[in-house]
Amino acid sequence: MAGGALALAYVWLVWAWLLTLNALHDARAELQALQAERDRLVFEVERAFSLERIERIARERLGMFRPAPRYLHLKLEP
């Protein structure tokens, strides 16, 4: 009887160990997917706020233009 209980305990422990390993594998796969999604979103945010994109939208959609540079000459008093 004790041998049967030990065998049953062993089978249960192996099953629990495999279940835990499977959950760990699933969690790692989900983590990788979430990290890839995060990287994609960071790229999208950086692209959305890039100065080149903002300037292009200002020109194309809003009709804005870059003004010609102007210089201010200051006369310094001694």
mmJSON file of the N, C-alpha and C atoms, coordinates in Angstrom:
{"data_MODEL":{"atom_site":{
"group_PDB":["ATOM","ATOM","ATOM","ATOM","ATOM","ATOM","ATOM","ATOM","ATOM","ATOM","ATOM","ATOM","ATOM","ATOM","ATOM","ATOM","ATOM","ATOM","ATOM","ATOM","ATOM","ATOM","ATOM","ATOM","ATOM","ATOM","ATOM","ATOM","ATOM","ATOM","ATOM","ATOM","ATOM","ATOM","ATOM","ATOM","ATOM","ATOM","ATOM","ATOM","ATOM","ATOM","ATOM","ATOM","ATOM","ATOM","ATOM","ATOM","ATOM","ATOM","ATOM","ATOM","ATOM","ATOM","ATOM","ATOM","ATOM","ATOM","ATOM","ATOM","ATOM","ATOM","ATOM","ATOM","ATOM","ATOM","ATOM","ATOM","ATOM","ATOM","ATOM","ATOM","ATOM","ATOM","ATOM","ATOM","ATOM","ATOM","ATOM","ATOM","ATOM","ATOM","ATOM","ATOM","ATOM","ATOM","ATOM","ATOM","ATOM","ATOM","ATOM","ATOM","ATOM","ATOM","ATOM","ATOM","ATOM","ATOM","ATOM","ATOM","ATOM","ATOM","ATOM","ATOM","ATOM","ATOM","ATOM","ATOM","ATOM","ATOM","ATOM","ATOM","ATOM","ATOM","ATOM","ATOM","ATOM","ATOM","ATOM","ATOM","ATOM","ATOM","ATOM","ATOM","ATOM","ATOM","ATOM","ATOM","ATOM","ATOM","ATOM","ATOM","ATOM","ATOM","ATOM","ATOM","ATOM","ATOM","ATOM","ATOM","ATOM","ATOM","ATOM","ATOM","ATOM","ATOM","ATOM","ATOM","ATOM","ATOM","ATOM","ATOM","ATOM","ATOM","ATOM","ATOM","ATOM","ATOM","ATOM","ATOM","ATOM","ATOM","ATOM","ATOM","ATOM","ATOM","ATOM","ATOM","ATOM","ATOM","ATOM","ATOM","ATOM","ATOM","ATOM","ATOM","ATOM","ATOM","ATOM","ATOM","ATOM","ATOM","ATOM","ATOM","ATOM","ATOM","ATOM","ATOM","ATOM","ATOM","ATOM","ATOM","ATOM","ATOM","ATOM","ATOM","ATOM","ATOM","ATOM","ATOM","ATOM","ATOM","ATOM","ATOM","ATOM","ATOM","ATOM","ATOM","ATOM","ATOM","ATOM","ATOM","ATOM","ATOM","ATOM","ATOM","ATOM","ATOM","ATOM","ATOM","ATOM","ATOM","ATOM","ATOM","ATOM","ATOM","ATOM","ATOM","ATOM","ATOM","ATOM","ATOM","ATOM","ATOM"],
"id":[1,2,3,4,5,6,7,8,9,10,11,12,13,14,15,16,17,18,19,20,21,22,23,24,25,26,27,28,29,30,31,32,33,34,35,36,37,38,39,40,41,42,43,44,45,46,47,48,49,50,51,52,53,54,55,56,57,58,59,60,61,62,63,64,65,66,67,68,69,70,71,72,73,74,75,76,77,78,79,80,81,82,83,84,85,86,87,88,89,90,91,92,93,94,95,96,97,98,99,100,101,102,103,104,105,106,107,108,109,110,111,112,113,114,115,116,117,118,119,120,121,122,123,124,125,126,127,128,129,130,131,132,133,134,135,136,137,138,139,140,141,142,143,144,145,146,147,148,149,150,151,152,153,154,155,156,157,158,159,160,161,162,163,164,165,166,167,168,169,170,171,172,173,174,175,176,177,178,179,180,181,182,183,184,185,186,187,188,189,190,191,192,193,194,195,196,197,198,199,200,201,202,203,204,205,206,207,208,209,210,211,212,213,214,215,216,217,218,219,220,221,222,223,224,225,226,227,228,229,230,231,232,233,234],
"type_symbol":["N","C","C","N","C","C","N","C","C","N","C","C","N","C","C","N","C","C","N","C","C","N","C","C","N","C","C","N","C","C","N","C","C","N","C","C","N","C","C","N","C","C","N","C","C","N","C","C","N","C","C","N","C","C","N","C","C","N","C","C","N","C","C","N","C","C","N","C","C","N","C","C","N","C","C","N","C","C","N","C","C","N","C","C","N","C","C","N","C","C","N","C","C","N","C","C","N","C","C","N","C","C","N","C","C","N","C","C","N","C","C","N","C","C","N","C","C","N","C","C","N","C","C","N","C","C","N","C","C","N","C","C","N","C","C","N","C","C","N","C","C","N","C","C","N","C","C","N","C","C","N","C","C","N","C","C","N","C","C","N","C","C","N","C","C","N","C","C","N","C","C","N","C","C","N","C","C","N","C","C","N","C","C","N","C","C","N","C","C","N","C","C","N","C","C","N","C","C","N","C","C","N","C","C","N","C","C","N","C","C","N","C","C","N","C","C","N","C","C","N","C","C","N","C","C","N","C","C","N","C","C","N","C","C"],
"label_atom_id":["N","CA","C","N","CA","C","N","CA","C","N","CA","C","N","CA","C","N","CA","C","N","CA","C","N","CA","C","N","CA","C","N","CA","C","N","CA","C","N","CA","C","N","CA","C","N","CA","C","N","CA","C","N","CA","C","N","CA","C","N","CA","C","N","CA","C","N","CA","C","N","CA","C","N","CA","C","N","CA","C","N","CA","C","N","CA","C","N","CA","C","N","CA","C","N","CA","C","N","CA","C","N","CA","C","N","CA","C","N","CA","C","N","CA","C","N","CA","C","N","CA","C","N","CA","C","N","CA","C","N","CA","C","N","CA","C","N","CA","C","N","CA","C","N","CA","C","N","CA","C","N","CA","C","N","CA","C","N","CA","C","N","CA","C","N","CA","C","N","CA","C","N","CA","C","N","CA","C","N","CA","C","N","CA","C","N","CA","C","N","CA","C","N","CA","C","N","CA","C","N","CA","C","N","CA","C","N","CA","C","N","CA","C","N","CA","C","N","CA","C","N","CA","C","N","CA","C","N","CA","C","N","CA","C","N","CA","C","N","CA","C","N","CA","C","N","CA","C","N","CA","C","N","CA","C","N","CA","C","N","CA","C","N","CA","C","N","CA","C","N","CA","C"],
"label_alt_id":[null,null,null,null,null,null,null,null,null,null,null,null,null,null,null,null,null,null,null,null,null,null,null,null,null,null,null,null,null,null,null,null,null,null,null,null,null,null,null,null,null,null,null,null,null,null,null,null,null,null,null,null,null,null,null,null,null,null,null,null,null,null,null,null,null,null,null,null,null,null,null,null,null,null,null,null,null,null,null,null,null,null,null,null,null,null,null,null,null,null,null,null,null,null,null,null,null,null,null,null,null,null,null,null,null,null,null,null,null,null,null,null,null,null,null,null,null,null,null,null,null,null,null,null,null,null,null,null,null,null,null,null,null,null,null,null,null,null,null,null,null,null,null,null,null,null,null,null,null,null,null,null,null,null,null,null,null,null,null,null,null,null,null,null,null,null,null,null,null,null,null,null,null,null,null,null,null,null,null,null,null,null,null,null,null,null,null,null,null,null,null,null,null,null,null,null,null,null,null,null,null,null,null,null,null,null,null,null,null,null,null,null,null,null,null,null,null,null,null,null,null,null,null,null,null,null,null,null,null,null,null,null,null,null],
"label_comp_id":["MET","MET","MET","ALA","ALA","ALA","GLY","GLY","GLY","GLY","GLY","GLY","ALA","ALA","ALA","LEU","LEU","LEU","ALA","ALA","ALA","LEU","LEU","LEU","ALA","ALA","ALA","TYR","TYR","TYR","VAL","VAL","VAL","TRP","TRP","TRP","LEU","LEU","LEU","VAL","VAL","VAL","TRP","TRP","TRP","ALA","ALA","ALA","TRP","TRP","TRP","LEU","LEU","LEU","LEU","LEU","LEU","THR","THR","THR","LEU","LEU","LEU","ASN","ASN","ASN","ALA","ALA","ALA","LEU","LEU","LEU","HIS","HIS","HIS","ASP","ASP","ASP","ALA","ALA","ALA","ARG","ARG","ARG","ALA","ALA","ALA","GLU","GLU","GLU","LEU","LEU","LEU","GLN","GLN","GLN","ALA","ALA","ALA","LEU","LEU","LEU","GLN","GLN","GLN","ALA","ALA","ALA","GLU","GLU","GLU","ARG","ARG","ARG","ASP","ASP","ASP","ARG","ARG","ARG","LEU","LEU","LEU","VAL","VAL","VAL","PHE","PHE","PHE","GLU","GLU","GLU","VAL","VAL","VAL","GLU","GLU","GLU","ARG","ARG","ARG","ALA","ALA","ALA","PHE","PHE","PHE","SER","SER","SER","LEU","LEU","LEU","GLU","GLU","GLU","ARG","ARG","ARG","ILE","ILE","ILE","GLU","GLU","GLU","ARG","ARG","ARG","ILE","ILE","ILE","ALA","ALA","ALA","ARG","ARG","ARG","GLU","GLU","GLU","ARG","ARG","ARG","LEU","LEU","LEU","GLY","GLY","GLY","MET","MET","MET","PHE","PHE","PHE","ARG","ARG","ARG","PRO","PRO","PRO","ALA","ALA","ALA","PRO","PRO","PRO","ARG","ARG","ARG","TYR","TYR","TYR","LEU","LEU","LEU","HIS","HIS","HIS","LEU","LEU","LEU","LYS","LYS","LYS","LEU","LEU","LEU","GLU","GLU","GLU","PRO","PRO","PRO"],
"label_asym_id":["A","A","A","A","A","A","A","A","A","A","A","A","A","A","A","A","A","A","A","A","A","A","A","A","A","A","A","A","A","A","A","A","A","A","A","A","A","A","A","A","A","A","A","A","A","A","A","A","A","A","A","A","A","A","A","A","A","A","A","A","A","A","A","A","A","A","A","A","A","A","A","A","A","A","A","A","A","A","A","A","A","A","A","A","A","A","A","A","A","A","A","A","A","A","A","A","A","A","A","A","A","A","A","A","A","A","A","A","A","A","A","A","A","A","A","A","A","A","A","A","A","A","A","A","A","A","A","A","A","A","A","A","A","A","A","A","A","A","A","A","A","A","A","A","A","A","A","A","A","A","A","A","A","A","A","A","A","A","A","A","A","A","A","A","A","A","A","A","A","A","A","A","A","A","A","A","A","A","A","A","A","A","A","A","A","A","A","A","A","A","A","A","A","A","A","A","A","A","A","A","A","A","A","A","A","A","A","A","A","A","A","A","A","A","A","A","A","A","A","A","A","A","A","A","A","A","A","A","A","A","A","A","A","A"],
"label_entity_id":["1","1","1","1","1","1","1","1","1","1","1","1","1","1","1","1","1","1","1","1","1","1","1","1","1","1","1","1","1","1","1","1","1","1","1","1","1","1","1","1","1","1","1","1","1","1","1","1","1","1","1","1","1","1","1","1","1","1","1","1","1","1","1","1","1","1","1","1","1","1","1","1","1","1","1","1","1","1","1","1","1","1","1","1","1","1","1","1","1","1","1","1","1","1","1","1","1","1","1","1","1","1","1","1","1","1","1","1","1","1","1","1","1","1","1","1","1","1","1","1","1","1","1","1","1","1","1","1","1","1","1","1","1","1","1","1","1","1","1","1","1","1","1","1","1","1","1","1","1","1","1","1","1","1","1","1","1","1","1","1","1","1","1","1","1","1","1","1","1","1","1","1","1","1","1","1","1","1","1","1","1","1","1","1","1","1","1","1","1","1","1","1","1","1","1","1","1","1","1","1","1","1","1","1","1","1","1","1","1","1","1","1","1","1","1","1","1","1","1","1","1","1","1","1","1","1","1","1","1","1","1","1","1","1"],
"label_seq_id":[1,1,1,2,2,2,3,3,3,4,4,4,5,5,5,6,6,6,7,7,7,8,8,8,9,9,9,10,10,10,11,11,11,12,12,12,13,13,13,14,14,14,15,15,15,16,16,16,17,17,17,18,18,18,19,19,19,20,20,20,21,21,21,22,22,22,23,23,23,24,24,24,25,25,25,26,26,26,27,27,27,28,28,28,29,29,29,30,30,30,31,31,31,32,32,32,33,33,33,34,34,34,35,35,35,36,36,36,37,37,37,38,38,38,39,39,39,40,40,40,41,41,41,42,42,42,43,43,43,44,44,44,45,45,45,46,46,46,47,47,47,48,48,48,49,49,49,50,50,50,51,51,51,52,52,52,53,53,53,54,54,54,55,55,55,56,56,56,57,57,57,58,58,58,59,59,59,60,60,60,61,61,61,62,62,62,63,63,63,64,64,64,65,65,65,66,66,66,67,67,67,68,68,68,69,69,69,70,70,70,71,71,71,72,72,72,73,73,73,74,74,74,75,75,75,76,76,76,77,77,77,78,78,78],
"pdbx_PDB_ins_code":[null,null,null,null,null,null,null,null,null,null,null,null,null,null,null,null,null,null,null,null,null,null,null,null,null,null,null,null,null,null,null,null,null,null,null,null,null,null,null,null,null,null,null,null,null,null,null,null,null,null,null,null,null,null,null,null,null,null,null,null,null,null,null,null,null,null,null,null,null,null,null,null,null,null,null,null,null,null,null,null,null,null,null,null,null,null,null,null,null,null,null,null,null,null,null,null,null,null,null,null,null,null,null,null,null,null,null,null,null,null,null,null,null,null,null,null,null,null,null,null,null,null,null,null,null,null,null,null,null,null,null,null,null,null,null,null,null,null,null,null,null,null,null,null,null,null,null,null,null,null,null,null,null,null,null,null,null,null,null,null,null,null,null,null,null,null,null,null,null,null,null,null,null,null,null,null,null,null,null,null,null,null,null,null,null,null,null,null,null,null,null,null,null,null,null,null,null,null,null,null,null,null,null,null,null,null,null,null,null,null,null,null,null,null,null,null,null,null,null,null,null,null,null,null,null,null,null,null,null,null,null,null,null,null],
"Cartn_x":[0.822,0.0,0.867,1.944,2.824,3.499,3.839,4.467,3.514,2.254,1.255,1.056,1.062,0.909,2.115,3.306,4.507,4.479,4.037,3.949,2.931,1.812,0.79,1.31,2.027,2.604,3.63,4.428,5.428,4.756,3.729,3.016,2.394,1.813,1.202,2.258,3.431,4.5,5.017,5.187,5.646,4.603,3.329,2.255,2.241,2.386,2.401,3.622,4.75,5.97,5.795,5.224,4.984,3.969,2.958,1.972,2.624,3.505,4.222,5.149,5.868,6.746,5.951,4.794,3.949,3.468,3.075,2.642,3.801,5.005,6.19,6.471,6.377,6.594,5.572,4.31,3.261,3.507,3.939,4.2,5.372,6.41,7.55,7.138,6.316,5.84,4.996,4.145,3.324,4.198,5.231,6.151,6.846,7.304,7.96,7.0,5.764,4.774,4.495,4.394,4.14,5.321,6.539,7.715,7.796,7.462,7.452,6.401,5.243,4.184,4.628,5.285,5.802,6.819,7.735,8.729,8.066,7.03,6.32,5.629,5.018,4.33,5.307,6.453,7.47,7.917,8.12,8.506,7.426,6.17,5.067,4.997,5.198,5.169,6.33,7.524,8.675,8.467,7.882,7.628,6.555,5.531,4.444,4.921,5.89,6.359,7.683,8.077,9.333,9.155,10.203,10.137,9.882,10.414,10.184,8.703,8.05,6.623,5.793,6.12,5.371,5.527,6.741,6.96,6.194,6.19,5.469,3.968,3.413,1.983,1.688,2.581,2.375,2.36,3.246,3.284,2.09,1.829,0.828,-0.602,-0.87,-2.254,-2.629,-1.66,-1.971,-1.494,-0.77,-0.3,0.771,1.45,2.49,3.788,4.705,6.002,7.067,8.286,9.402,9.798,9.811,10.17,11.656,11.958,13.361,14.063,15.306,16.018,16.226,16.086,16.303,17.387,18.129,19.218,18.973,19.312,19.19,20.594,20.941,22.276,22.167,22.944,22.937,24.185,24.006,25.144,25.447,26.639,27.013,27.713,27.253,27.852,29.029,30.163,31.326,31.175],
"Cartn_y":[-1.192,0.0,1.258,1.264,2.431,2.661,1.589,1.73,2.365,1.999,2.583,4.068,4.431,5.836,6.641,6.053,6.747,6.924,5.886,5.98,7.042,7.069,8.073,9.478,9.633,10.931,11.353,10.388,10.687,11.133,10.435,10.79,12.172,12.434,13.739,14.85,14.626,15.626,15.883,14.823,14.987,15.756,15.426,16.131,17.611,17.911,19.302,20.035,19.361,19.957,20.281,19.354,19.589,20.711,20.746,21.819,23.176,23.241,24.477,24.875,23.903,24.206,24.717,24.135,24.578,26.017,26.31,27.674,28.649,28.246,29.092,29.353,28.321,28.466,29.428,29.272,30.164,31.608,31.785,33.129,33.77,32.994,33.536,33.921,33.085,33.398,34.676,34.824,36.029,37.252,37.083,38.182,38.635,37.696,38.054,38.786,38.328,38.99,40.401,40.572,41.895,42.835,42.297,43.124,43.56,42.666,43.022,44.095,43.966,44.974,46.309,46.281,47.507,48.185,47.398,47.961,48.598,47.945,48.487,49.809,49.854,51.067,52.204,51.9,52.932,53.504,52.638,53.096,53.995,53.597,54.397,55.766,55.824,57.108,57.983,57.394,58.18,58.693,57.882,58.299,59.399,59.259,60.24,61.612,61.65,62.916,63.365,62.753,63.165,64.551,65.331,66.691,66.692,65.711,65.635,65.44,64.57,64.315,65.541,66.186,67.377,68.476,68.649,69.668,69.326,68.067,67.647,67.898,67.566,67.808,69.301,70.094,71.549,72.095,71.583,72.07,71.562,70.253,69.649,69.919,69.764,69.887,71.299,72.014,73.323,74.474,74.157,75.204,76.097,75.633,76.44,76.301,77.199,77.139,77.605,77.219,77.611,79.03,79.953,81.337,81.46,82.473,82.739,83.223,82.863,83.313,84.834,85.429,86.868,87.06,88.113,88.388,89.73,89.789,91.021,91.486,92.657,93.206,94.123,93.823,94.625,95.482,96.729,97.603,97.668,97.246,97.229,98.527,99.133,100.388,100.016,100.747,100.458,100.945],
"Cartn_z":[0.0,0.0,0.0,0.77,0.836,-0.502,-1.21,-2.526,-3.522,-3.453,-4.345,-4.061,-2.789,-2.413,-2.878,-2.772,-3.244,-4.753,-5.447,-6.904,-7.309,-6.624,-6.912,-6.608,-5.513,-5.16,-6.208,-6.687,-7.713,-9.009,-9.429,-10.654,-10.503,-9.352,-9.121,-9.164,-8.554,-8.553,-9.968,-10.749,-12.131,-12.926,-12.753,-13.447,-13.064,-11.774,-11.304,-11.862,-11.934,-12.467,-13.957,-14.712,-16.136,-16.351,-15.529,-15.62,-15.353,-14.374,-14.053,-15.192,-15.767,-16.896,-18.094,-18.338,-19.432,-19.206,-17.976,-17.643,-17.809,-17.429,-17.583,-19.064,-19.873,-21.313,-21.914,-21.542,-22.04,-21.607,-20.364,-19.854,-20.598,-20.894,-21.642,-23.063,-23.689,-25.038,-25.02,-24.016,-23.905,-23.646,-22.818,-22.538,-23.817,-24.624,-25.884,-26.814,-26.875,-27.726,-27.222,-25.918,-25.348,-25.562,-25.445,-25.679,-27.138,-28.057,-29.476,-29.742,-29.128,-29.281,-28.697,-27.54,-26.924,-27.848,-28.419,-29.318,-30.541,-31.07,-32.22,-31.857,-30.676,-30.241,-29.968,-29.387,-29.161,-30.496,-31.485,-32.814,-33.41,-33.273,-33.811,-33.145,-31.841,-31.127,-31.576,-31.692,-32.137,-33.555,-34.403,-35.775,-35.81,-34.974,-34.964,-34.502,-33.615,-33.083,-33.696,-34.807,-35.445,-36.057,-36.015,-36.535,-38.037,-38.751,-40.195,-40.494,-39.744,-39.966,-39.623,-38.525,-38.109,-39.157,-39.671,-40.697,-41.98,-42.378,-43.577,-43.431,-42.277,-42.037,-42.053,-41.458,-41.445,-42.87,-43.723,-45.107,-45.909,-45.863,-46.736,-46.284,-45.031,-44.558,-44.143,-43.592,-43.033,-43.912,-44.983,-45.892,-45.299,-44.306,-43.672,-44.47,-44.222,-44.885,-43.899,-44.224,-43.372,-43.757,-42.803,-43.128,-43.467,-44.263,-44.589,-43.331,-43.187,-41.977,-41.988,-40.85,-40.697,-39.65,-39.843,-38.92,-38.242,-37.017,-36.24,-35.899,-36.384,-36.098,-34.889,-33.903,-32.693,-32.661,-32.305,-32.14,-30.646,-30.317,-28.908,-28.558,-27.523,-27.042,-26.159,-26.348,-25.478,-24.072],
"occupancy":[1.0,1.0,1.0,1.0,1.0,1.0,1.0,1.0,1.0,1.0,1.0,1.0,1.0,1.0,1.0,1.0,1.0,1.0,1.0,1.0,1.0,1.0,1.0,1.0,1.0,1.0,1.0,1.0,1.0,1.0,1.0,1.0,1.0,1.0,1.0,1.0,1.0,1.0,1.0,1.0,1.0,1.0,1.0,1.0,1.0,1.0,1.0,1.0,1.0,1.0,1.0,1.0,1.0,1.0,1.0,1.0,1.0,1.0,1.0,1.0,1.0,1.0,1.0,1.0,1.0,1.0,1.0,1.0,1.0,1.0,1.0,1.0,1.0,1.0,1.0,1.0,1.0,1.0,1.0,1.0,1.0,1.0,1.0,1.0,1.0,1.0,1.0,1.0,1.0,1.0,1.0,1.0,1.0,1.0,1.0,1.0,1.0,1.0,1.0,1.0,1.0,1.0,1.0,1.0,1.0,1.0,1.0,1.0,1.0,1.0,1.0,1.0,1.0,1.0,1.0,1.0,1.0,1.0,1.0,1.0,1.0,1.0,1.0,1.0,1.0,1.0,1.0,1.0,1.0,1.0,1.0,1.0,1.0,1.0,1.0,1.0,1.0,1.0,1.0,1.0,1.0,1.0,1.0,1.0,1.0,1.0,1.0,1.0,1.0,1.0,1.0,1.0,1.0,1.0,1.0,1.0,1.0,1.0,1.0,1.0,1.0,1.0,1.0,1.0,1.0,1.0,1.0,1.0,1.0,1.0,1.0,1.0,1.0,1.0,1.0,1.0,1.0,1.0,1.0,1.0,1.0,1.0,1.0,1.0,1.0,1.0,1.0,1.0,1.0,1.0,1.0,1.0,1.0,1.0,1.0,1.0,1.0,1.0,1.0,1.0,1.0,1.0,1.0,1.0,1.0,1.0,1.0,1.0,1.0,1.0,1.0,1.0,1.0,1.0,1.0,1.0,1.0,1.0,1.0,1.0,1.0,1.0,1.0,1.0,1.0,1.0,1.0,1.0,1.0,1.0,1.0,1.0,1.0,1.0],
"B_iso_or_equiv":[0.0,0.0,0.0,0.0,0.0,0.0,0.0,0.0,0.0,0.0,0.0,0.0,0.0,0.0,0.0,0.0,0.0,0.0,0.0,0.0,0.0,0.0,0.0,0.0,0.0,0.0,0.0,0.0,0.0,0.0,0.0,0.0,0.0,0.0,0.0,0.0,0.0,0.0,0.0,0.0,0.0,0.0,0.0,0.0,0.0,0.0,0.0,0.0,0.0,0.0,0.0,0.0,0.0,0.0,0.0,0.0,0.0,0.0,0.0,0.0,0.0,0.0,0.0,0.0,0.0,0.0,0.0,0.0,0.0,0.0,0.0,0.0,0.0,0.0,0.0,0.0,0.0,0.0,0.0,0.0,0.0,0.0,0.0,0.0,0.0,0.0,0.0,0.0,0.0,0.0,0.0,0.0,0.0,0.0,0.0,0.0,0.0,0.0,0.0,0.0,0.0,0.0,0.0,0.0,0.0,0.0,0.0,0.0,0.0,0.0,0.0,0.0,0.0,0.0,0.0,0.0,0.0,0.0,0.0,0.0,0.0,0.0,0.0,0.0,0.0,0.0,0.0,0.0,0.0,0.0,0.0,0.0,0.0,0.0,0.0,0.0,0.0,0.0,0.0,0.0,0.0,0.0,0.0,0.0,0.0,0.0,0.0,0.0,0.0,0.0,0.0,0.0,0.0,0.0,0.0,0.0,0.0,0.0,0.0,0.0,0.0,0.0,0.0,0.0,0.0,0.0,0.0,0.0,0.0,0.0,0.0,0.0,0.0,0.0,0.0,0.0,0.0,0.0,0.0,0.0,0.0,0.0,0.0,0.0,0.0,0.0,0.0,0.0,0.0,0.0,0.0,0.0,0.0,0.0,0.0,0.0,0.0,0.0,0.0,0.0,0.0,0.0,0.0,0.0,0.0,0.0,0.0,0.0,0.0,0.0,0.0,0.0,0.0,0.0,0.0,0.0,0.0,0.0,0.0,0.0,0.0,0.0,0.0,0.0,0.0,0.0,0.0,0.0,0.0,0.0,0.0,0.0,0.0,0.0],
"pdbx_formal_charge":[null,null,null,null,null,null,null,null,null,null,null,null,null,null,null,null,null,null,null,null,null,null,null,null,null,null,null,null,null,null,null,null,null,null,null,null,null,null,null,null,null,null,null,null,null,null,null,null,null,null,null,null,null,null,null,null,null,null,null,null,null,null,null,null,null,null,null,null,null,null,null,null,null,null,null,null,null,null,null,null,null,null,null,null,null,null,null,null,null,null,null,null,null,null,null,null,null,null,null,null,null,null,null,null,null,null,null,null,null,null,null,null,null,null,null,null,null,null,null,null,null,null,null,null,null,null,null,null,null,null,null,null,null,null,null,null,null,null,null,null,null,null,null,null,null,null,null,null,null,null,null,null,null,null,null,null,null,null,null,null,null,null,null,null,null,null,null,null,null,null,null,null,null,null,null,null,null,null,null,null,null,null,null,null,null,null,null,null,null,null,null,null,null,null,null,null,null,null,null,null,null,null,null,null,null,null,null,null,null,null,null,null,null,null,null,null,null,null,null,null,null,null,null,null,null,null,null,null,null,null,null,null,null,null],
"auth_seq_id":[1,1,1,2,2,2,3,3,3,4,4,4,5,5,5,6,6,6,7,7,7,8,8,8,9,9,9,10,10,10,11,11,11,12,12,12,13,13,13,14,14,14,15,15,15,16,16,16,17,17,17,18,18,18,19,19,19,20,20,20,21,21,21,22,22,22,23,23,23,24,24,24,25,25,25,26,26,26,27,27,27,28,28,28,29,29,29,30,30,30,31,31,31,32,32,32,33,33,33,34,34,34,35,35,35,36,36,36,37,37,37,38,38,38,39,39,39,40,40,40,41,41,41,42,42,42,43,43,43,44,44,44,45,45,45,46,46,46,47,47,47,48,48,48,49,49,49,50,50,50,51,51,51,52,52,52,53,53,53,54,54,54,55,55,55,56,56,56,57,57,57,58,58,58,59,59,59,60,60,60,61,61,61,62,62,62,63,63,63,64,64,64,65,65,65,66,66,66,67,67,67,68,68,68,69,69,69,70,70,70,71,71,71,72,72,72,73,73,73,74,74,74,75,75,75,76,76,76,77,77,77,78,78,78],
"auth_comp_id":["MET","MET","MET","ALA","ALA","ALA","GLY","GLY","GLY","GLY","GLY","GLY","ALA","ALA","ALA","LEU","LEU","LEU","ALA","ALA","ALA","LEU","LEU","LEU","ALA","ALA","ALA","TYR","TYR","TYR","VAL","VAL","VAL","TRP","TRP","TRP","LEU","LEU","LEU","VAL","VAL","VAL","TRP","TRP","TRP","ALA","ALA","ALA","TRP","TRP","TRP","LEU","LEU","LEU","LEU","LEU","LEU","THR","THR","THR","LEU","LEU","LEU","ASN","ASN","ASN","ALA","ALA","ALA","LEU","LEU","LEU","HIS","HIS","HIS","ASP","ASP","ASP","ALA","ALA","ALA","ARG","ARG","ARG","ALA","ALA","ALA","GLU","GLU","GLU","LEU","LEU","LEU","GLN","GLN","GLN","ALA","ALA","ALA","LEU","LEU","LEU","GLN","GLN","GLN","ALA","ALA","ALA","GLU","GLU","GLU","ARG","ARG","ARG","ASP","ASP","ASP","ARG","ARG","ARG","LEU","LEU","LEU","VAL","VAL","VAL","PHE","PHE","PHE","GLU","GLU","GLU","VAL","VAL","VAL","GLU","GLU","GLU","ARG","ARG","ARG","ALA","ALA","ALA","PHE","PHE","PHE","SER","SER","SER","LEU","LEU","LEU","GLU","GLU","GLU","ARG","ARG","ARG","ILE","ILE","ILE","GLU","GLU","GLU","ARG","ARG","ARG","ILE","ILE","ILE","ALA","ALA","ALA","ARG","ARG","ARG","GLU","GLU","GLU","ARG","ARG","ARG","LEU","LEU","LEU","GLY","GLY","GLY","MET","MET","MET","PHE","PHE","PHE","ARG","ARG","ARG","PRO","PRO","PRO","ALA","ALA","ALA","PRO","PRO","PRO","ARG","ARG","ARG","TYR","TYR","TYR","LEU","LEU","LEU","HIS","HIS","HIS","LEU","LEU","LEU","LYS","LYS","LYS","LEU","LEU","LEU","GLU","GLU","GLU","PRO","PRO","PRO"],
"auth_asym_id":["A","A","A","A","A","A","A","A","A","A","A","A","A","A","A","A","A","A","A","A","A","A","A","A","A","A","A","A","A","A","A","A","A","A","A","A","A","A","A","A","A","A","A","A","A","A","A","A","A","A","A","A","A","A","A","A","A","A","A","A","A","A","A","A","A","A","A","A","A","A","A","A","A","A","A","A","A","A","A","A","A","A","A","A","A","A","A","A","A","A","A","A","A","A","A","A","A","A","A","A","A","A","A","A","A","A","A","A","A","A","A","A","A","A","A","A","A","A","A","A","A","A","A","A","A","A","A","A","A","A","A","A","A","A","A","A","A","A","A","A","A","A","A","A","A","A","A","A","A","A","A","A","A","A","A","A","A","A","A","A","A","A","A","A","A","A","A","A","A","A","A","A","A","A","A","A","A","A","A","A","A","A","A","A","A","A","A","A","A","A","A","A","A","A","A","A","A","A","A","A","A","A","A","A","A","A","A","A","A","A","A","A","A","A","A","A","A","A","A","A","A","A","A","A","A","A","A","A","A","A","A","A","A","A"],
"auth_atom_id":["N","CA","C","N","CA","C","N","CA","C","N","CA","C","N","CA","C","N","CA","C","N","CA","C","N","CA","C","N","CA","C","N","CA","C","N","CA","C","N","CA","C","N","CA","C","N","CA","C","N","CA","C","N","CA","C","N","CA","C","N","CA","C","N","CA","C","N","CA","C","N","CA","C","N","CA","C","N","CA","C","N","CA","C","N","CA","C","N","CA","C","N","CA","C","N","CA","C","N","CA","C","N","CA","C","N","CA","C","N","CA","C","N","CA","C","N","CA","C","N","CA","C","N","CA","C","N","CA","C","N","CA","C","N","CA","C","N","CA","C","N","CA","C","N","CA","C","N","CA","C","N","CA","C","N","CA","C","N","CA","C","N","CA","C","N","CA","C","N","CA","C","N","CA","C","N","CA","C","N","CA","C","N","CA","C","N","CA","C","N","CA","C","N","CA","C","N","CA","C","N","CA","C","N","CA","C","N","CA","C","N","CA","C","N","CA","C","N","CA","C","N","CA","C","N","CA","C","N","CA","C","N","CA","C","N","CA","C","N","CA","C","N","CA","C","N","CA","C","N","CA","C","N","CA","C","N","CA","C","N","CA","C","N","CA","C","N","CA","C","N","CA","C"],
"pdbx_PDB_model_num":[1,1,1,1,1,1,1,1,1,1,1,1,1,1,1,1,1,1,1,1,1,1,1,1,1,1,1,1,1,1,1,1,1,1,1,1,1,1,1,1,1,1,1,1,1,1,1,1,1,1,1,1,1,1,1,1,1,1,1,1,1,1,1,1,1,1,1,1,1,1,1,1,1,1,1,1,1,1,1,1,1,1,1,1,1,1,1,1,1,1,1,1,1,1,1,1,1,1,1,1,1,1,1,1,1,1,1,1,1,1,1,1,1,1,1,1,1,1,1,1,1,1,1,1,1,1,1,1,1,1,1,1,1,1,1,1,1,1,1,1,1,1,1,1,1,1,1,1,1,1,1,1,1,1,1,1,1,1,1,1,1,1,1,1,1,1,1,1,1,1,1,1,1,1,1,1,1,1,1,1,1,1,1,1,1,1,1,1,1,1,1,1,1,1,1,1,1,1,1,1,1,1,1,1,1,1,1,1,1,1,1,1,1,1,1,1,1,1,1,1,1,1,1,1,1,1,1,1,1,1,1,1,1,1]
}}}
